[in-house]
Structure formats: C-alpha cells, structure tokens
C-alpha cells in the first residue's frame, strides 16, 4: 500500500494525507480472490453456522470481476484528510468544517468491523444541513478519525492502546484542531470510546450521543459474562422485577453473547488470525459475520436485493482492511479491552441515546436513565441496525441533530 503525505514535520503538527493505492496491489487482490480455495457448503439451510458459502462466493465474484476501488479512493481524496502523531502513533482523520461558522464541533468514532467508510454518508447531512432538509442551526464541524490499528492510522507495536487511551487521544486531537468545545458520537467500539470520553469528562466535552448505549446494570452484566458458554443459565437467574422491555433486552443479550465467538477469539488470540492477512476472501467472510441481523442484510444484498447497504458499500470497507493489512491489528483492540462491552461506564456528561430495532440489543429507557443521569435525548427508531451511520444515514443524522440541539 502507498499513501502520500507531506514531509514528516515535528510531533503535534497536522499533515495533509492522500490515498494512493498502487495498481499492483489491486491486481494482487484480484489474483488472490481468483485463487481462493473454497470450503464445503454449510450443512444447515440457514446462517447458524456462520457466513454462508453462497454469500461469500457471490461477494468474491463481484469483488474480482466488477468492483472498482478507485471510486471510493476518489471519494476519500475529495475530503480533507490528515495525519497527526499522538503518543507516538500516527492518527488518520477526516476533518470537514461546515460553511456555517457557528457549527458545533463533533468527533465521530467507528467500530469493528467498520472504519471511516461507515461515516461517509453522514458527512453531507451533518456539515451541510441546509442541503439535506435541515436548518443551518443544526450544522456540525465533523472530525472522523481512524482508530489505532485501523485503516490509515498507525498500528500499535506495544500494548496500551485501549479504548480509554483512544478517548484521551481524541480529546488531544480536538484540542489540536482548536476546538474549545465539542461533542462526541459513536456506535460499536465508537460507542465505548465515546462513553469513556464521557467518563473522563474533559472540560471541552459538552455531551455525547450513542447508537449502542452502554446501559446494562452491573449485576445483570455479570450474569451474562459468567454464562457466555451457556453453562450458568443467566436467563434463569435474572431479577424477578424486570419490565417486559428489560427482559426483551436480556433475551437479545443472551443470544448475542452465545453467538459472538469472533469477539472472544479476537480478545484472546488475535495473532492466531494470520489468515486475515493472507486471504482476502477469508478476511471478508470473517468480517461479515458480526451479528445475525447485519449478516442477514448483507446476504440479501449479495443475493440481489436492495437494502440500506450496497455491494460496493460492503466491499469498500473490506477492501480498506485488505489494502492496509489491518485485519489482525484491528483485532488486537479486543485484546486490549479490559472492561465489559455493554455495562454502564459511569458517564456524567449530558448524553443522548438512539435505539435502532436491529441493534445487538434494544436499550430500555429505564436502563438508559440510570446509566446516563443527565439523559437529554432518548428515541427508538422504526428501522436500522448495528451500523446505523452506514445503513440509515439520514435517520442517524437526524438523531444526532435532535440529540445535541439542547447543547448548542
């Protein structure tokens, strides 16, 4: 992979960045796809054994024969991109300032198996709201960083870049960009980083928004942590006074934890995943199997149906991982994390929550009110899933506007 930056200046300066992938890298990618050695078909008629062979073969055919990386490369290069060194590591980020000078600065964090590709669709609606049916008073100056080990950011060579460290780095980034006041948003890992920003509560942070809120009460979270293998019957040990909404969230959590083997593997043995650096189709199959609803959506896309995502959307993201060789370096974030994913974190700043119906679990309002004592917005949406910015950019953009409006 090749990228273009200005000559490296001293630490703390911000350098313009351009993506330039050599033709040879793209030719090698197509050659590797064509040479894929396929496994046998799954022995069940559904996705209960993982990413189905038909889905991956349809993806590979399109990837090898029709997909054009240069389209998304041009899209990225049409945006202001930069690198800056924080704590010895280069951090890549997109920085789009609104034409409305009183816009609210916002830093948005992606997750896994996502990247900055997730957020490309929300840049226009958030930075130029008048062109998307909203008011100039809803405008944001937008900062979208690549997490360490992801995309065009540097890859840590020593332990220590956990979500708490990333949150501190994001505060430094916003200070370096000259923003004395800002808000933060995220889903998946981005939700955890954003929550931890809310725990650290730097004086510049006015509030946070999450589309995967960390709201699980500690006692309930402990039950599920002890029952990931199905040995301790968390569902049979739940408090008896849960509401129907809270019990439904527990059922969803129970299903997720018993089908999230990828997270357990990356959290304990990331270096074993050498195949992710050697086989593009293997990388794609692994990345597609994040959660049941997202995998089902992606499978429908490659079966020819029209959904919130396109084939190019999906392959833009997978191809970025391949070309930057970040399958393993991104996985190490799971090994760095020592907290629990969904448990309450102790956020003190104003917080806004958006609940999408196909998220890993639908956060009950009652839990959100306890997790975020200064809850300024809570809304349940009618459609959308785990990758909200990617799947439903208009809905998420409106939620971000609504969620932060009281903080302007």
N, C-alpha and C positions, 0 to 999 in steps of 0.2 A: 504494500500500500504506500502511496506517496501523497503527501499533503504539502501545501505551500504556505509558509508563514514569512513574516519579515525576520531579518536577522535578530537573533536572541538578545534582548536587552537585559538590564538588571532585573532582579526579582521585584515583583509587585507591579510591574508595568503590564499594560494590556496590548497584545499584538494581534493584528488582523489575521484571519485564517481563511484559507480557501481549500476546498476538497478537490483533489486531482488524482483519481484512481487510474493507474496505467492500464492500457488496453491488454497487456499481457496478463494482468490479474483477472480481468473479466474472461479472457479466453481460457485461463486455467480453471476458473469456476465452472464454465460450461463443460469443459473436458471431464472434470470430476463428477459433475451431475450425470453425464452420459455413461460414466463407468461405474455407477452405483451397483453394488451387489445387493439384491433385494432379499428380505426375509420371506418366509411363508406368510400367507394370509392368516389373519387372526381366526381363532376357532369359534368365535361368537358373532352374532349378527349385529352387534352394536359397538360402541366405543368403550365398553367396560374394561377392555384390555389395553387401552391407550389409543394413540393416533392410528387410525385405520389405514391399511395398505393402499386402498383406492384413493384416499385423500392425498397421501404423500406422493403417489405416482402421478396424480393429476397435477399437483404442485410442481413436481420435477419436470414434467413435460412442458409446462408453461414457462418455468424458470429457464430451461435450456433453450427453448425454441422461440419464445416471444418476448420475454421480459427485457426491459431496457433500463439499466441502472442510470444511464446518463440523464434520464428525465428527472429523477429525484436529486441527482447530483446538481443539476442546473437549478432546481428549486432551492436547495440548500444554499447554493452560491449566490442566489438572488437576495439572500437575507444577510444582515450584518452578523458575522461570526468572528469569534475572538478566542484567544488563549491567554490565560494568566496563571502564574505559578503561585500556589497557596500551599504552605507547609511542605515545600519541596516537590510538589506534584503539579503538572500542568492540568488546568481545568479548562475544558472547552465549553463555550456557551454561545447561544444566540441572544442578541440584545436588540430589540426593536422598540424604539421610542415612538410614542404616539405623536401625531401632529397637534394634539390638544395638550398644551404645556402644563395644565393643571391635572394631568392624568396621574393616577395612583400607581406607584411602582409595585410590581408583582413578580415574585420568583416562583416558578412552577417546576416541580420535580417529577420525573418519570419513575417507572418501576421496572420490574423484571417480568417477562422477557421483553420489556419495552426499551425505548430510547427516546431521543429528541424527535424521532419520527412520529411518536404518539401525539405530540403537541402541535404539529404543523398546521392542522386545520383550525385551531383556536386563535392563531396569531392575528389574522384579519379581524374577526369579530371582537377581540379584546382591545386591540390597538386602534382600530378604526371603526368604532361602533356606529357612527352615522351612516356608514356604507352597508351596514347589516341590520338596519331597522331599530337601532337603539339610540340613546341620547349621547351627546358629547360628554355629558357629566359622568358617563359610565366608562370612560376611557382608562386604559392602563398602559404604562410603560412596562414592557414584558421582558423578563430575563428567563431563559430556559437553558440550564446547564446540563451537561452530560455527567452523570455520577462517575467517580473514580472507578476505573476498570471497565467502563462502558464507552462505546463509540470512540470519539476522538479525544477524550480525556486520557491522561496518563494512567498507567497500570501500576498500582502499588507493588513494591517489591519487598515490603515488610508488613507485618500485621499492624493494625491500628486504625485503618480507615473504616470504622464502623459508622452506623447512621448518626450517632451523636457527634462524631468528628465531622461528618459531612454537613450536619446542621451548623456547626460552628464555622465551617468554611463558607457556607452560603451567606452567613452574616458578614464575614470578611469581604466576600465578593460584592455584596450590595453596598458596603461602605466604600469599597474601592471604586465603585461606579458613581459614587457621590450622592447616594440616596439616604437622607437623614431619617426617612420614614418609609416603611414598606410593609406589604402583606405577603403571605405565602400560601401556596396551594399544592396539593398532591394527591395521588392515588397509588395503591400498591406500596412499594418501598417509598415512593414520594409522600404517601400519607404518613408513614412512620417518621421520615426525616422532618416533615412539616410539624407533626405533633411534638417532636423533640425540640424543634425551634421554639414551639410554644411553651415547653418546659423550661428551656434556657432563658426565654423571655428577654432577649437583648432590648435595650431601650428603644431601638429603632423599629421594632416589630409591633405593628398596630393590631394584627389579628391574623387568623389562619382560616383556611377552608379545606375540607377533606371530602372526597367522594369514596373513601374507605375508612370511615372513622374508627378510631381505637377506643371502643366503648365497653368491652367485655368486663364485667366485675371480676376482681381478682379471684374470688372463691370459685366462680364458675369456670374461669380460665384454667385454674389449677386442676379442675376435674378433667377437662379435655386434654391438658398436657399429659396427664397420667394415663390417658386412655387412647392414645394415638393408635395402638395396635389392636384395640378392641378388647383388651383384657380386663379392664376395670369398670366397665358399664357406667360411663359418665351420665348418660341419659337417665339411667335408673337412680342416680344419686343427686339429681337436681333439687334445689329448694322447692318445697311444695307450693309456694305462694307466687310463682311466676305467672305473668299475664300470658294470654294466648300469643301476643306479639313476641314476647320474650322467649317463650317456648319454641316458637317457629324459628327464631334466630338460633337457638341451641340445636335444633334439628339440622339446620343448614351447616352450622359449625361442625357437628358430628360427622356429616357426610364429607365436608372438605378435609378435615384432618385425617380421615381414613382413606383419602384418595389423593393426597398431596405428597406422594413419595419423592417427587423431584426436589421439594424443599428440604426434606430430611437428608437426601443424598448430597445435595449441594452444601448443606450445613455441616456435614461430617466428612465427606470425601470429595471435595471439588476437584482435586488434582487427578483423581481417577478418570475424570471425564475427558480424557485425551481425544476421544473420537470426535468431540465437538470442534476440535481444531483441525481434524483431518478429513472429515466427510461433511460437505455442505448439506446433503440430504439428511444425514444423521442429526446435524445441528437443527435443521428445520423441524424434523419430527419431534425432537425434544422440546423445542420452544413452543410448538403449537399446543402441547398438552399441559396448559397451565391450569385450567379449570373446566368443568364439564360444559358449562354454558358457552364459554368462548370457543372451545374446541368444536362444539356442535355448530356454532355460527360459521367458523372458518371452513368446516367440512361442507356446509351448504354453499359457501362461496365458490369452492373449487368444484362443486357439483353443478355450477352454472346458475345458481340463484342470486338474486340481487339482495344485498344486505347492507348494513351500516359500513362494512369494510369491503374493499375490492381486492382482487388478487394482487394488484400492484401495491396496495397498502401493506398487505401482509409480507410480500417479498421485499419491499423497500426496507422493512425493519430487519428481516432475517439476513438480507444481503449486507446491511450495515454491520451486523455482528460478524458475518463471514469475512468481509474485506478488512476489518480492523482486528480480526483474530481475538475477539473478546468473549468467546463462549465460556472459557474457563475463568478468565479474570473477573468477569461479571458474576459468575457463580460464587466466587470467594466472599462476596458480601454476605451471603447466608452463613458462612462460617465465622465471619466477624461479629455477627449479631448475637448478643448475649441476653437480650430481653425476650419478652413474648410478643408475638406479632400484634394481636388484637386487644390485649389487655389495656385498661386505662393507664395513661402515662403520667398524669398529674399536670395537665395543661392549665395555665392560669389566665392566659390572654383571651380576648374575645375570639370565639370560634363559630364557624358556620359549617353546617353539615348537609350534604345532599345524598339521598339514599336511592340508588338505582335498583330496579327489581331483580336483575340478573347478577348482582354483586355476589361475592362469596357468601355473605350473609347480609340480611337487611337489618340495619341497626335500629333498634327500637328507640322511640323518642325518650322513653323513661331512662334508658341507659345513657343516651346522649346528654341528657340534662345533668346526670351525675358525673359523667366523665369530663364535661366541659361546663363548669359552674357559671361561666359567662357566655352561654349559648345565645348567639344573636340571630341565628337562622337555622331552621330545620325544615326540609322538604323531601317528600317521597315522590319520585318520578314514575311515570307510567311505562317507560321503556328505557333500555340501556343496560349495559353490563359493566364488567370489571374495568375495561379500557374506555372509560367514558369520553375522554377528550378525542379519542380515535374514532369511536363508534357513533357518538352522538355529540359532535362538537357544538352545534347550536344550543342544545339543551344545557350542556355543561357551561358554555359561555354565559348563558342567561343566569344560571345558578351562581356563577362567580360574581356577576354584576349584582344580583339580588343579595348575595351573602355579604358583600363588602360595602353595600351602599351606605349603611349607617356609620361607617368608619371614615367617610370622606370629609 
